[in-house]
Every structure is written in C-alpha cells, then in structure tokens.
Amino acid sequence: MKTNRLEAFSDGVLAIIITIMVLKLKTPEEATLKALIPKIPIFISYLFSFIYIGIYWNNHHHLFQITEKVNGKILWANLHLLFWLSLIPFTTSWIGENYTVSAPVALYGFVLLMSAVAYFILQGAIINNHSDDFVLRKAIGKDIKGKMSLFLYLAGLFLSFANTWIAIACYIIVAVMWFIPDRRVENNIK
C-alpha cells in the first residue's frame, strides 16, 4: 500500500487537534488588557502544545517522505500515535488552568511520554516493513535524541509530584530539542 491515504488522514486529525485546542481558549469577560493576565498560563500551555503538535506533524511528514510502503501494522501504529496526540487538547486545558498542581502536570507528561512511545513504535513498524538498507534504519542510528526525550518525559512525570516547575522544565527542554525538524531523516531524503 502507498502512504498517501495515511498521510492525508493523519494531517486531518492533527489539524482537528489544533482546532480543538484553540477552541478551548476562552476570551475574558472584561474587554481590558488586565483581564488577559489570568489567561497567560492557559495561552502558554496552548503555545507549547501547539509546538508539540507541530513537531510531531513535521517529523511525521519527514518519516513518510522516505516510507515506500505501509502495511496493517503501520496503519495501527499510526492510529496509536494519533490516539495519544488527540489527548493533548484535554491535558493542555487542564495544565493551563492548574500548572502548579501535580495531577495535571503528571497527566500532561504521561500523554507526552505515550506520544513519544507511540512514535517509536510507528518508526519501528516502518523500519521492519522495509529492507535492511532502508534509509530510515541508517538515519535513526542510536537515536540518542529520542532516548533522551523519553528519559526527560519520565523524569518530568515523576518530578511533577515533587515540583511541577521542574517537571514543566523537562517537557520544555524536549520541545526545544525537537523544535528544529530531525535532520537525521531530512538529510537522507533524496
């Protein structure tokens, strides 16, 4: 099977996820700049979640630029990734309103962790569906950046019960690490 339907479906789901997130941004009742101040944490959580969705969309795009064929395992692995990403609007809203409380910060980190795990599963399914000389296998290599991301998500998840600010810092570090598209794949696209 070709990748075009999977890509189109994924693009649509990611667009809907972003739309849901922006619809959760509520305007203040007062029409003053001062009324926006309490909304700053909500906007910041939206901003970082938007960046995360953008990072996944970007890397998903690069991943499927080099993927030659898909099978049922890849389709299900992709749906698994989209499931976890679809939970980001809920956790974004919750952490935006409760960024100093452990449970919302932990759940946000858990969804980010599971999204990363799902991406690894998708990546592995794609590699296993191609030959030994498949360019993605070479491009990924030891995947230090990916493993570091998982470590930081786990650290943030556990630290959220001790200090939510350090946990949030862990999540931000991962976003900063991935803000620029993964050059390992991009450099191998011909």
C-alpha positions in Angstrom: 0.0 0.0 0.0 1.1 3.5 -0.7 1.3 6.2 2.1 -0.9 8.9 0.7 -4.2 8.0 2.5 -2.4 7.5 5.8 -0.7 10.9 5.4 -3.9 12.7 4.4 -5.8 11.1 7.4 -3.0 12.0 9.8 -2.8 15.6 8.5 -6.6 15.9 9.0 -6.5 14.5 12.6 -3.6 16.8 13.5 -5.5 19.8 12.1 -8.6 18.9 14.1 -6.4 18.5 17.3 -5.0 22.1 16.8 -8.6 23.4 16.1 -9.9 21.8 19.3 -7.0 23.3 21.3 -7.7 26.8 20.0 -11.4 26.5 20.6 -10.7 25.8 24.3 -9.1 29.3 24.6 -11.8 31.4 26.1 -11.9 35.1 26.0 -12.1 37.0 29.2 -15.5 38.6 30.1 -13.9 42.0 30.5 -12.6 43.9 27.5 -9.3 45.1 29.2 -5.7 44.0 28.8 -5.7 43.4 32.6 -8.3 40.7 32.1 -5.9 38.8 29.9 -3.3 38.4 32.7 -5.0 35.4 34.3 -5.2 33.8 30.8 -1.4 33.8 30.3 -0.8 30.3 31.7 -3.6 28.9 29.5 -2.1 30.6 26.5 1.4 29.3 27.3 0.1 25.8 27.7 -1.6 26.2 24.3 1.6 27.6 22.7 3.7 24.6 23.9 1.1 22.1 22.9 0.8 23.7 19.5 4.6 23.4 19.2 4.4 19.8 20.2 1.8 19.0 17.6 3.8 20.9 15.0 6.9 18.9 16.0 5.0 15.6 15.5 3.5 16.8 12.2 6.9 17.8 10.9 8.6 14.6 11.9 5.7 12.5 10.7 5.9 14.3 7.4 9.6 13.5 7.1 9.1 9.9 8.2 6.6 9.3 5.4 8.6 11.1 2.8 11.0 8.2 2.9 8.5 5.4 3.7 7.9 3.5 0.5 5.0 1.3 1.6 2.7 0.7 4.5 1.0 -2.4 5.9 -1.6 -3.1 8.6 0.9 -2.8 11.4 2.0 0.6 10.3 -1.7 1.7 10.0 -2.4 0.6 13.5 0.8 2.1 14.9 -0.1 5.4 13.2 -3.6 5.3 14.8 -1.9 4.6 18.2 0.2 7.7 17.8 -2.9 9.8 16.8 -4.8 8.5 19.8 -2.2 9.8 22.2 -1.8 13.1 20.3 -5.6 13.5 20.4 -5.5 13.7 24.2 -3.2 16.7 24.1 -6.1 19.2 23.9 -7.6 17.9 27.2 -4.3 17.8 29.0 -3.4 21.3 27.6 -6.6 22.8 29.0 -6.1 21.1 32.4 -2.4 22.0 32.9 -3.1 25.6 31.7 -5.6 26.1 34.5 -3.7 24.1 37.1 0.0 24.3 36.3 1.0 24.2 40.0 -0.9 21.0 40.8 0.8 17.6 40.4 -2.0 15.6 38.7 -2.5 17.8 35.6 1.3 18.2 35.2 1.8 14.5 35.5 -1.0 13.6 33.1 0.3 16.1 30.6 3.7 14.4 30.9 2.2 11.0 30.6 0.4 11.9 27.4 3.7 13.3 26.0 5.6 10.2 27.1 3.0 7.9 25.5 3.0 10.0 22.3 6.8 9.5 22.1 6.5 5.8 22.7 3.8 5.6 20.0 6.1 7.4 17.6 8.9 4.9 18.4 6.5 2.1 17.7 5.4 3.6 14.4 9.1 4.2 13.4 9.9 0.6 14.3 7.0 -0.7 12.3 8.1 1.3 9.3 11.7 0.1 9.6 10.6 -3.6 9.9 8.4 -3.2 6.8 11.4 -2.3 4.6 14.7 -3.8 3.6 17.9 -3.9 5.7 19.4 -1.0 3.7 16.3 1.2 4.2 17.4 4.8 4.7 15.5 5.3 7.9 17.4 2.5 9.6 20.6 4.3 8.9 19.3 7.8 9.7 18.0 6.8 13.1 21.2 5.2 14.3 21.4 5.0 18.1 18.7 7.6 18.4 20.2 9.4 21.4 17.9 12.4 20.9 14.8 10.1 21.1 16.1 8.2 24.1 16.9 11.4 25.9 13.3 12.6 25.2 11.9 9.5 26.8 14.2 10.0 29.8 13.1 13.7 30.2 9.4 12.8 29.9 9.8 10.1 32.6 11.8 12.5 34.8 9.2 15.2 34.4 6.4 12.7 35.1 7.9 11.6 38.4 9.1 15.1 39.3 5.7 16.5 38.8 4.8 15.1 42.2 7.7 16.9 43.9 8.0 20.1 41.9 5.7 21.0 39.0 8.1 23.7 37.7 11.0 21.3 37.3 8.6 18.8 35.6 7.4 21.5 33.2 11.0 22.5 32.5 11.7 18.9 31.5 8.8 19.0 29.0 10.0 22.3 27.6 13.6 21.0 27.1 12.2 18.2 25.0 10.2 20.7 22.9 13.3 22.8 22.4 15.4 19.7 21.4 12.9 18.8 18.7 11.9 22.3 17.5 14.1 22.0 14.5 13.0 19.0 12.4 15.0 15.9 12.8 17.9 16.4 10.4 18.9 12.7 10.5 15.9 11.9 8.3 15.9 15.1 6.4 19.5 14.7 5.3 18.7 11.3 3.9 15.8 12.3 1.7 16.8 12.3 -1.9 
